[in-house]
Amino acid sequence: MATLGYIPKSIICGESIWVSAANTIQSGEDIILADYSPASGYTLAYQFASSTPLSVAAVANDDDSGWTLEVTGAQTLAWSPAVISYAGIVTHTDTGRTFSVDTGTITANASPLRVSSWVAVLATVDAAIASYASNPNGSFTVDGMSVSYRSMSDLIALRDYVSFRLSQDTASKSRRIIRTRFT
């Protein structure tokens, strides 16, 4: 199935996707599928294959000729930065038959509001490294994960892995350089 062009190509996680005739700034149109209208007994849902999979039901417009779709900012904020595949699926309410009517991908960029859970793990590993002299065979628990270590090399390897995962979570965040000059 071809991409219909209703879903934007790129968003920032935490940004709403709103396809509606009432949204005159972005799309200004409802999702219209000539062969599958709400008046003919069809429902429409969009499924997003993200880090937090999501299915959002579209709402029939006032004259039952098409649908409006809203994926809230709270729903997209839960996504990790990635290229996310989506599919629009219509279902006939009487027969239960389903049809794919739209497919594509959307690039979800990191939100400046999202904090990686790896930050807490890195801080805990750093604290374990700092206290290693007094507790060489220890363990710690963070974010529901229990970690035991036997040597400083275990902690250093864990710190390298956690740093890598943290950089993956925050990789698409742009750096900002602010320069000023005082005279």
Sequence and secondary structure as in RCSB ss.txt:
>XXXX:A:sequence
MATLGYIPKSIICGESIWVSAANTIQSGEDIILADYSPASGYTLAYQFASSTPLSVAAVANDDDSGWTLEVTGAQ
TLAWSPAVISYAGIVTHTDTGRTFSVDTGTITANASPLRVSSWVAVLATVDAAIASYASNPNGSFTVDGMSVSYR
SMSDLIALRDYVSFRLSQDTASKSRRIIRTRFT
>XXXX:A:secstr
    S S SEEETT  EEE TT TTTT S B  TTS GGGTEEEEEEEESSS EEEE EE TTSS EEEEE HHH
HHTS SEEEEEEEEEEETTT  EEEEEEEEEEEE  TT   THHHHHHHHHHHHHTTTT SS EEEETTEEEE S
SHHHHHHHHHHHHHHHHHHTTTS          
